[in-house]
């Protein structure tokens, strides 16, 4: 311990910050490894059942680690919080058959990008403090990431529950590196700069934002099109429109995103040192922009073919069945009778989930056709 006390922790913190920025992270902040500020709100959220079918969020071990960083990494003393900015959605396209996807999905699966960069950052911390313990987390890990990001000074939690940086807006992906190294925390971001604005609340088509900073995930379009494994509730299907993977609406209407800078064009740098930049490059494959063409493609694939095609992208998560379900809903909402032929083909798919949503879409289009 005497050797650990002799470390210039402020200087170490700044070296780690510099390394993280060299790795390409947009923001870097340091938070104490303490019980999250919003722990009680999180427990209340679970109690309301607003996590929907995401049962992993309510598991005892998951809750324990979310409430105590030391339960995730024994001896944890600090949390290094980093972010990556991504481009917001393009201008709206009036084409009713266009597939709208969450803008973060335009690149490779960001989990892999984060994992590589956080591994490099952990290597750097280990070089600086050889006996340091580290544990990286992206959003699939049991960490209240926005809470820690706010305490690390990266921004405030907006009324849509997104972290907002006054300079970069809210199109941010978050990651954390837990460490046993005691590092001086950054000042928390305490100001609420949403003010009286509540544009995000009425903008949500499904009413998922029940009140400021109270999100019912079971109503959120991102949950319905990505996390939900079964049928999408019928009353919510017309409200989804052509959003077949995720949703950006509550960010699109946020004033803090109007003039936010776009990310720099990444350079395809090679990994040369533990702190080499890694470009956040556009991913492949890119799905068709037309819901018709996309559904046609998926109907020609089996589950294994789908996994082969979309491995390494965000679209891998819902699988063939989930994406076809979403596309059927989108086609049913398109108002375009030319989708009927393809929907009849989907209604004969081997998946009962796809069949049911295709039949719903057929009925909806036929009812709207004069």
C-alpha positions in Angstrom: 0.0 0.0 0.0 2.9 2.4 0.7 3.9 2.2 -3.0 0.3 2.9 -4.1 0.2 6.0 -1.8 3.3 7.4 -3.5 1.6 7.5 -6.9 0.7 11.0 -8.1 -3.0 10.2 -8.7 -3.8 13.5 -10.3 -1.0 13.1 -12.8 -2.0 9.5 -13.4 -5.6 10.6 -14.0 -4.5 13.1 -16.6 -2.3 10.5 -18.4 -5.2 8.1 -18.5 -7.4 10.9 -19.8 -4.9 11.7 -22.5 -4.7 8.1 -23.5 -8.4 7.7 -23.7 -8.6 10.7 -26.0 -5.9 9.3 -28.2 -7.9 6.2 -28.5 -10.7 8.3 -30.0 -13.1 8.7 -27.2 -15.2 11.9 -27.3 -15.3 12.5 -23.6 -13.4 11.1 -20.6 -14.4 11.6 -17.0 -13.7 10.0 -13.6 -16.3 9.1 -11.0 -16.1 7.6 -7.5 -17.0 4.0 -7.2 -20.0 4.7 -4.9 -23.7 3.8 -4.8 -25.3 5.5 -7.8 -27.1 8.8 -7.1 -30.2 7.4 -8.8 -30.2 4.0 -7.2 -33.6 4.4 -5.5 -35.1 5.6 -8.8 -33.7 2.5 -10.5 -35.3 0.2 -7.9 -38.6 2.0 -8.3 -38.4 1.6 -12.1 -37.9 -2.1 -11.7 -40.8 -2.3 -9.2 -43.1 -0.7 -11.8 -42.2 -3.4 -14.3 -41.0 -0.8 -16.8 -38.1 -3.0 -17.8 -40.6 -5.2 -19.7 -39.3 -8.6 -20.7 -35.7 -7.6 -20.0 -35.6 -9.9 -16.9 -31.8 -9.8 -16.8 -32.1 -6.2 -15.4 -34.0 -7.4 -12.4 -31.8 -10.4 -11.5 -30.4 -10.3 -8.0 -26.8 -10.4 -9.1 -27.4 -7.7 -11.7 -29.2 -5.4 -9.3 -26.4 -5.9 -6.8 -23.7 -4.9 -9.3 -25.6 -1.9 -10.5 -25.9 -0.6 -6.9 -22.4 -1.4 -5.9 -19.4 -1.1 -8.3 -17.4 -3.2 -5.8 -19.8 -6.1 -6.4 -18.7 -6.0 -10.1 -15.0 -5.5 -9.4 -13.8 -6.3 -5.8 -11.8 -3.4 -4.5 -13.2 -1.0 -7.1 -12.2 2.6 -6.2 -12.8 4.6 -9.4 -14.9 4.5 -12.6 -13.4 5.9 -15.8 -16.4 6.9 -18.0 -15.9 7.5 -21.7 -18.2 8.3 -24.6 -18.2 8.1 -28.4 -20.2 10.6 -30.4 -22.0 9.3 -33.5 -23.8 11.0 -36.3 -27.5 11.8 -35.8 -30.2 10.8 -38.3 -30.2 12.1 -41.8 -32.9 14.5 -43.0 -36.4 12.9 -43.0 -37.2 11.0 -46.2 -40.9 11.2 -47.3 -40.8 7.8 -48.9 -43.3 5.7 -46.9 -41.5 2.5 -47.9 -38.1 3.7 -46.5 -36.8 1.7 -43.5 -35.9 4.0 -40.6 -33.3 2.7 -38.2 -31.7 4.2 -35.2 -28.7 6.3 -36.3 -26.2 4.5 -34.1 -26.8 1.3 -36.1 -25.3 2.8 -39.2 -21.8 1.7 -38.2 -20.4 -1.6 -36.9 -21.8 -3.0 -33.7 -20.5 -0.4 -31.3 -20.0 -3.0 -28.5 -17.0 -4.4 -30.4 -15.6 -0.9 -31.0 -15.9 -0.1 -27.3 -14.5 -3.5 -26.2 -11.3 -2.9 -28.3 -10.8 0.6 -27.1 -11.5 -0.2 -23.5 -9.1 -3.2 -23.6 -6.4 -0.8 -24.9 -7.2 1.7 -22.1 -7.1 -1.1 -19.5 -3.7 -2.1 -20.9 -2.5 1.4 -20.4 -3.7 1.6 -16.8 -1.9 -1.7 -16.2 1.3 -0.3 -17.5 1.0 2.7 -15.2 0.0 0.7 -12.2 1.1 -2.9 -12.6 -1.1 -4.3 -9.8 -4.2 -2.4 -10.9 -7.5 -4.3 -11.3 -9.7 -3.3 -14.2 -13.1 -4.4 -15.6 -14.6 -2.9 -18.8 -18.3 -2.4 -19.3 -20.4 -1.4 -22.3 -24.2 -1.1 -22.0 -24.8 -4.8 -21.8 -23.1 -4.9 -18.4 -24.9 -4.2 -15.1 -23.8 -0.6 -14.6 -26.0 2.5 -14.3 -23.9 4.2 -17.0 -25.7 7.5 -17.3 -25.6 8.0 -13.5 -21.9 7.5 -13.5 -21.4 9.7 -16.5 -23.2 12.6 -14.9 -21.1 12.1 -11.7 -18.0 12.1 -13.9 -19.0 15.5 -15.4 -19.9 14.3 -18.9 -23.3 15.9 -19.0 -26.7 15.8 -17.3 -29.6 13.3 -17.7 -32.3 14.9 -19.8 -36.0 14.5 -19.5 -35.9 11.8 -22.1 -33.4 10.0 -19.8 -30.5 10.4 -22.3 -27.2 11.9 -21.2 -26.8 15.3 -22.8 -23.4 17.0 -23.2 -24.0 20.8 -23.8 -21.3 20.8 -26.5 -21.9 17.4 -28.2 -25.6 16.8 -27.6 -27.0 13.4 -26.8 -25.9 11.2 -29.7 -23.4 9.6 -27.4 -22.5 6.0 -26.6 -21.2 5.3 -23.2 -18.6 2.9 -21.8 -16.9 2.4 -18.4 -13.7 1.0 -17.1 -13.9 0.1 -13.4 -10.5 0.1 -11.7 -9.1 -0.6 -8.2 -6.8 2.5 -8.7 -8.0 5.4 -6.5 -8.2 8.4 -8.9 -9.5 11.9 -8.1 -13.0 12.3 -9.4 -14.0 15.0 -11.7 -16.7 17.5 -10.6 -20.2 16.1 -11.2 -22.5 17.8 -13.7 -25.1 19.2 -11.4 -27.0 21.7 -13.6 -30.3 20.7 -15.2 -30.1 22.5 -18.6 -33.4 21.1 -19.9 -35.1 24.1 -18.1 -38.8 24.2 -18.9 -38.4 22.3 -22.2 -40.4 19.1 -22.4 -40.3 18.7 -26.2 -39.3 15.0 -26.0 -42.3 14.0 -23.9 -45.2 14.6 -26.3 -43.0 13.7 -29.3 -42.8 10.0 -28.2 -45.5 8.3 -30.3 -46.0 5.5 -27.8 -46.0 7.7 -24.7 -43.0 5.9 -23.3 -41.7 9.0 -21.5 -44.4 8.9 -18.8 -43.0 12.1 -17.1 -39.7 13.9 -17.0 -36.9 11.3 -16.6 -39.4 8.5 -16.2 -39.1 6.1 -19.2 -41.4 3.1 -19.5 -39.1 0.9 -21.6 -41.9 -1.6 -22.3 -43.5 1.1 -24.5 -40.3 2.4 -26.1 -39.9 1.7 -29.8 -36.3 0.7 -29.3 -37.4 -1.9 -26.9 -40.3 -3.1 -29.0 -38.2 -3.5 -32.2 -34.9 -4.8 -30.6 -35.3 -6.3 -27.1 -38.9 -7.7 -27.3 -38.8 -11.3 -28.5 -42.5 -11.9 -28.9 -45.4 -10.1 -30.6 -45.5 -6.3 -30.6 -48.7 -5.3 -28.8 -51.3 -4.5 -31.5 -52.3 -1.1 -30.1 -48.7 0.0 -30.4 -48.0 -1.2 -34.0 -49.6 1.7 -35.8 -47.6 4.1 -33.7 -44.3 2.6 -34.8 -44.6 3.8 -38.4 -41.6 2.7 -40.5 -39.2 2.6 -37.5 -38.0 -1.0 -38.0 -35.0 -0.9 -35.7 -34.8 1.5 -32.7 -35.9 5.1 -32.5 -34.3 8.6 -32.4 -37.4 10.7 -32.0 -36.8 12.0 -28.5 -33.3 13.0 -29.6 -34.4 14.5 -32.9 -36.6 17.1 -31.1 -34.1 17.9 -28.4 -32.8 21.5 -28.9 -29.4 20.5 -27.6 -28.9 18.4 -30.8 -29.7 21.2 -33.3 -26.2 22.6 -33.5 -24.2 19.6 -32.1 -21.1 19.0 -34.2 -20.9 15.9 -36.3 -18.1 13.4 -35.5 -14.8 13.9 -37.3 -14.3 11.6 -40.3 -12.4 8.7 -38.8 -9.1 7.5 -40.2 -8.5 3.8 -40.6 -5.4 3.8 -38.4 -3.7 0.5 -37.6 -3.3 -0.7 -34.0 0.3 0.2 -33.3 0.4 0.9 -29.6 -2.0 0.5 -26.6 -3.2 4.0 -27.4 -3.6 3.8 -31.2 -6.8 5.3 -32.6 -9.4 3.0 -33.9 -11.7 4.4 -36.6 -15.4 4.1 -35.9 -15.9 3.2 -39.6 -19.2 2.5 -41.4 -20.1 -1.2 -41.1 -20.9 -3.8 -43.6 -23.3 -5.2 -44.7 -25.7 -2.3 -45.2 -29.3 -3.4 -45.3 -31.5 -2.2 -48.2 -33.1 1.2 -47.6 -36.5 0.0 -48.8 -38.6 -2.1 -46.4 -39.8 -4.1 -49.4 -36.3 -5.0 -50.5 -35.2 -5.7 -47.0 -38.1 -8.0 -46.3 -37.6 -9.7 -49.6 -33.9 -10.3 -48.7 -34.8 -11.8 -45.3 -37.5 -14.0 -46.7 -34.8 -15.6 -48.9 -32.6 -16.4 -45.9 -32.9 -18.9 -43.1 -31.7 -18.1 -39.5 -28.2 -19.2 -40.2 -28.0 -17.2 -43.4 -29.2 -14.1 -41.5 -26.6 -14.6 -38.8 -23.9 -14.9 -41.4 -25.0 -11.8 -43.2 -25.5 -9.5 -40.2 -22.9 -10.7 -37.8 -20.9 -7.8 -36.5 -23.8 -5.3 -36.9 -26.5 -4.1 -34.6 -29.1 -5.9 -36.7 -27.7 -9.2 -35.5 -29.5 -8.9 -32.1 -33.2 -9.2 -33.1 -32.4 -12.0 -35.5 -34.2 -12.8 -38.7 -37.6 -13.4 -37.0 -37.5 -10.2 -35.1 -36.5 -8.1 -38.1 -39.1 -9.6 -40.3 -41.7 -9.0 -37.6 -40.6 -5.3 -37.5 -40.6 -5.0 -41.3 -44.1 -6.5 -41.5 -45.3 -3.8 -39.1 -43.6 -1.1 -41.1 -45.1 -2.3 -44.3 -48.5 -2.4 -42.8 -48.1 1.2 -41.7 -46.8 2.3 -45.1 -50.2 2.7 -46.8 -48.7 1.2 -49.9 -50.8 -1.6 -51.5 -47.8 -2.8 -53.5 -46.5 -4.3 -50.3 -49.4 -6.8 -50.2 -47.8 -9.4 -52.5 -44.7 -9.6 -50.3 -46.7 -9.6 -47.1 -48.7 -12.6 -48.4 -45.4 -14.4 -48.8 -44.4 -13.4 -45.3 -47.7 -14.8 -44.0 -46.6 -18.2 -45.3 -43.2 -18.0 -43.5 -42.2 -20.8 -41.1 -42.2 -18.4 -38.2 -45.5 -18.0 -36.5 -44.4 -14.7 -35.2 -43.7 -13.4 -38.7 -47.0 -15.0 -39.9 -49.1 -13.2 -37.3 -47.5 -9.7 -38.0 -47.8 -10.2 -41.7 -51.5 -11.0 -41.5 -52.0 -7.9 -39.3 -50.2 -5.8 -41.9 -52.3 -7.3 -44.7 -55.5 -6.5 -42.9 -54.3 -2.9 -42.2 -53.4 -2.2 -45.8 -56.6 -3.8 -47.2 -58.7 -1.7 -44.8 -56.9 1.5 -46.0 -57.2 0.6 -49.7 -60.2 2.2 -51.4 
